[in-house]
Amino acid sequence: MESKDISKRQQIRNLLLIIGSAVGVSFAAMFFMLYSYGPEGSYLAKNVLLSPENVKALYFSNANPKLISKSHHKSHNNSQFVFDLIEFSYYDFVKNAMKNNEATLKTYGELYTWLGNDISITDVAAETAIATGFNNLGAKLSFKVKTDDNNSSGNVNLFEVDFVKDYYRISLRGQNSVKQWAYFKHIGILEQAIELLATK
């Protein structure tokens, strides 16, 4: 009889431990989400961007075809990807033309530090400058990856950062094939980005 009571107590204790562990994991996940995305679904820029260290070490399998643009779906499905380069495209008002420049990890690191603590705009509709501002981009930062074999040529965009006068947006990486964005306000960011990234 006593052994049965001990067995029941052990079962109850084990059940309580399982419940306690589940609650603990739930709270940990909640705190992580609040830290990463904020209490109202906002984003911290450094949690959306890739750090310079992670960019350099980037290596992944394209198990999800939606991760890469549809135009590269057939040629790059189920491929292994590695970091290729960061391309900065901007409008040169002097020459009245778009120019492309490869950004170094060092200069990108400076930009990452500048923007890291920016918090995304939760009510994008209230920012009237956003509605039309991104129709004419002043600059774009593209993170390009390539396959790690010699059977294909060229590279593809993993994600991008678009800049206008006092705003920028970061494309969100995920399962959805429709491109989604996190919008941020940073006074003078277009001019600052061009000054930093237009030359190596």
C-alpha positions, -999 to +999 in steps of 0.1 A: +000+000+000+028+023+010+046+016-023+015+026-043+012+059-024+049+066-032+043+057-069+013+081-070+033+109-054+061+104-079+036+105-108+021+138-094+055+152-089+065+143-125+033+158-138+040+191-119+075+192-132+063+188-168+037+215-163+063+238-146+087+232-175+061+240-201+052+273-182+088+282-180+094+277-217+063+297-225+075+326-204+110+324-219+095+325-254+073+355-244+102+375-231+122+367-262+094+379-285+090+411-264+127+418-266+130+410-303+098+425-316+085+448-289+052+447-270+031+460-300+047+439-328+075+464-335+110+454-346+144+464-334+165+470-365+195+450-353+172+420-349+159+423-385+192+430-401+220+405-402+251+414-381+283+417-401+296+386-385+265+366-395+267+380-431+302+368-435+294+333-422+262+330-441+256+295-454+222+279-457+202+253-477+173+266-498+148+240-486+121+266-489+118+278-526+099+309-515+130+323-497+145+332-530+127+352-557+105+333-581+126+341-610+154+319-596+130+291-584+139+265-609+177+270-611+184+273-574+158+250-558+174+229-530+208+245-535+234+254-508+239+292-506+268+312-493+274+350-489+285+367-521+284+405-517+265+435-505+255+458-533+247+495-527+226+512-555+220+549-552+208+578-573+236+601-584+220+636-587+251+650-603+252+624-631+214+620-631+217+582-630+216+552-607+250+539-597+260+506-581+288+500-556+299+470-536+298+478-499+324+463-477+316+445-445+334+472-426+312+500-439+281+479-435+291+473-399+291+511-394+256+513-408+245+484-387+257+502-356+240+534-366+206+517-372+208+489-346+186+505-319+160+520-342+125+507-335+101+501-364+070+522-370+039+504-357+014+527-374+028+530-410-005+545-423+000+575-400+033+583-416+021+601-447+057+604-461+058+566-464+028+563-486+045+578-516+081+581-505+092+546-514+078+550-550+111+568-558+139+551-539+170+571-532+191+541-525+190+504-519+212+479-501+210+444-514+224+413-497+233+388-524+240+351-521+253+325-545+254+287-548+285+271-534+289+249-565+302+257-600+271+245-618+253+279-618+262+315-624+251+348-610+236+356-576+203+363-560+189+387-534+184+373-499+169+406-486+172+443-491+171+477-473+155+506-491+163+542-483+144+575-488+150+609-472+142+602-435+130+566-437+142+532-445+126+498-447+139+462-444+124+433-462+114+406-438+127+371-444+101+343-439+078+317-453+055+341-471+061+346-508+047+381-506+074+406-497+068+422-464+086+452-448+095+467-415+096+505-417+118+528-397+123+565-393+158+579-390+163+616-398+188+621-427+194+584-433+194+586-471+222+612-471+241+594-444+239+560-462+251+575-495+280+593-478+290+561-460+284+534-487+288+552-521+326+548-518+346+520-503 
